[in-house]
Amino acid sequence: MNSGKQPHILTTASNLLGICFILITGMKISHANLNTYADEICTFSSLFFIASCILSYISLLSETEKFATKTENIADFLFMIGLFSLFIAVVIFSYGSL
């Protein structure tokens, strides 16, 4: 039986992906991206959130338990990497030109 994390990973990763898009767009509009690497790191984390969303969705649709568990664990790992890198991007953006 699935652990049931897939819907939570999917919804949270998609919400954080939207936040990444807002941060990237805001930095581009305000030209804050010229002073920091925060937009590049945020783009990096958005790729992890996209991959996490895709794998979580595949896990939801999977008919075999072993494959669903494997993709769910990978999605969870990628989500944590994306979350950590988004945190780093926000810290860099908050404290200026690090």
C-alpha positions in Angstrom: 0.0 0.0 0.0 1.2 3.5 -0.8 2.2 5.7 2.1 -0.1 8.4 0.8 2.5 11.2 0.5 2.0 11.6 -3.2 -0.9 14.1 -3.1 0.9 16.2 -0.4 4.2 16.2 -2.4 2.3 17.1 -5.6 0.3 20.0 -4.2 3.2 21.4 -2.1 5.7 21.1 -4.9 3.4 22.8 -7.4 2.7 25.6 -4.9 6.4 26.2 -4.3 7.0 26.0 -8.1 4.6 29.0 -8.4 6.5 30.8 -5.7 9.7 30.2 -7.6 8.1 31.7 -10.7 6.9 34.7 -8.8 10.4 35.3 -7.3 12.2 34.9 -10.6 9.7 37.3 -12.3 10.0 39.8 -9.5 13.8 39.8 -9.6 13.8 40.2 -13.4 11.3 43.1 -13.3 13.1 44.9 -10.5 16.6 44.1 -12.0 17.6 42.6 -8.7 18.9 39.6 -10.6 21.9 41.6 -11.7 23.3 41.8 -8.2 22.8 38.3 -6.9 22.7 34.7 -7.9 19.3 34.2 -6.3 17.4 34.0 -9.5 19.7 31.3 -10.9 19.4 29.3 -7.7 15.6 29.8 -7.7 15.5 28.5 -11.3 17.6 25.5 -10.2 15.1 24.8 -7.4 12.1 25.1 -9.8 13.6 22.3 -11.9 13.6 20.1 -8.8 10.0 21.0 -8.0 8.9 20.2 -11.6 10.6 16.8 -11.4 9.1 16.2 -8.0 5.6 17.1 -9.3 6.0 14.7 -12.3 7.3 11.8 -10.3 4.6 12.3 -7.6 1.9 12.3 -10.3 3.4 9.1 -11.9 3.4 7.5 -8.4 -0.3 8.4 -8.1 -1.1 6.7 -11.4 1.1 3.7 -10.9 -0.6 0.3 -10.6 2.4 -1.5 -9.1 3.2 -0.9 -5.5 7.0 -1.3 -5.9 7.2 1.3 -8.7 4.9 3.7 -6.9 7.0 3.6 -3.7 10.2 4.1 -5.7 8.9 7.1 -7.6 7.4 8.5 -4.4 10.7 8.3 -2.6 12.6 9.9 -5.5 9.9 12.7 -5.6 10.3 13.2 -1.9 14.1 13.5 -2.2 13.9 15.9 -5.1 11.3 18.0 -3.2 13.7 18.3 -0.3 16.6 19.4 -2.5 14.3 22.0 -4.1 13.1 23.2 -0.8 16.6 23.6 0.5 17.8 25.4 -2.6 14.8 27.7 -2.5 15.7 28.6 1.1 19.2 29.4 0.0 17.9 31.6 -2.8 15.6 33.5 -0.4 18.5 34.0 2.1 20.7 35.3 -0.7 18.0 37.6 -2.0 17.2 38.9 1.5 20.7 39.8 2.4 21.6 41.5 -0.8 24.7 40.8 -2.9 26.1 37.6 -1.3 
